[in-house]
């Protein structure tokens, strides 16, 4: 049976190979079937001998091989040389990421007691497809305040989820959008924030779309101040917060989108402790919220 989901404006058709917990994460994004989905996923499970179409290798990053196929599409495959030269996972797609086929080895080969690969690999392929639709997945904790979006980003452990929790506690009209991997899309040169089911260990997310008012990078300090970020510094900070694809065409789309965000969106540095004072500092700079 095929299931249909709409995530960040893209309709996805897939077979149901999800764990129960993953199925629950996806539930609020489920939509009625459509004859023209944006992405169609086809899974081949328990594959013991995975072969690829004719291709040219572009990059090898952390055991992931990035390839261009002879027909102009893309292939991604995983090997663990320490174990064998076999291919363990493979994803093959056309150039528009409309039709994606995935071949997965048996879960026991990788020692997986719970196999989240269908759920996680759909997320990965969606990350790349979004770049062709002026969108990207962003590492950060995101909220909507009076129907305006904010993303707080920082290295893991810095306190971005704690900070958004303070907004939920102290600022009326605040709602969580996604606590780990929200989606940004440019629409008519205006940035919008979307919820998505992939949301880190806390799995806090909502299926919403709101205008994105600002991205705020958090830096620990003993006093609280929100400062406009230098555009070049903003570029580097955003690049650290998004997936960096190895395929040249996707890397170019990624850079173009980063440049548009810096051009069309306020980017701030918030030096703060984890207190209500940090919320006050941010609110003073974002008077429209």
Secondary structure as GFF3:
##gff-version 3
##sequence-region A 1 289
A	DSSP	beta_strand	2	7	.	.	.	ID=ss1
A	DSSP	beta_strand	10	15	.	.	.	ID=ss2
A	DSSP	alpha_helix	20	26	.	.	.	ID=ss3
A	DSSP	three_ten_helix	27	29	.	.	.	ID=ss4
A	DSSP	beta_strand	39	44	.	.	.	ID=ss5
A	DSSP	beta_strand	55	61	.	.	.	ID=ss6
A	DSSP	beta_strand	64	69	.	.	.	ID=ss7
A	DSSP	beta_strand	74	79	.	.	.	ID=ss8
A	DSSP	beta_strand	87	93	.	.	.	ID=ss9
A	DSSP	beta_strand	99	104	.	.	.	ID=ss10
A	DSSP	three_ten_helix	107	110	.	.	.	ID=ss11
A	DSSP	alpha_helix	117	131	.	.	.	ID=ss12
A	DSSP	beta_strand	135	139	.	.	.	ID=ss13
A	DSSP	beta_strand	141	145	.	.	.	ID=ss14
A	DSSP	beta_strand	148	153	.	.	.	ID=ss15
A	DSSP	alpha_helix	160	170	.	.	.	ID=ss16
A	DSSP	beta_strand	174	178	.	.	.	ID=ss17
A	DSSP	beta_strand	181	187	.	.	.	ID=ss18
A	DSSP	beta_strand	190	194	.	.	.	ID=ss19
A	DSSP	beta_strand	209	220	.	.	.	ID=ss20
A	DSSP	beta_strand	225	228	.	.	.	ID=ss21
A	DSSP	alpha_helix	231	241	.	.	.	ID=ss22
A	DSSP	alpha_helix	248	264	.	.	.	ID=ss23
A	DSSP	beta_strand	266	272	.	.	.	ID=ss24
A	DSSP	alpha_helix	276	285	.	.	.	ID=ss25
###
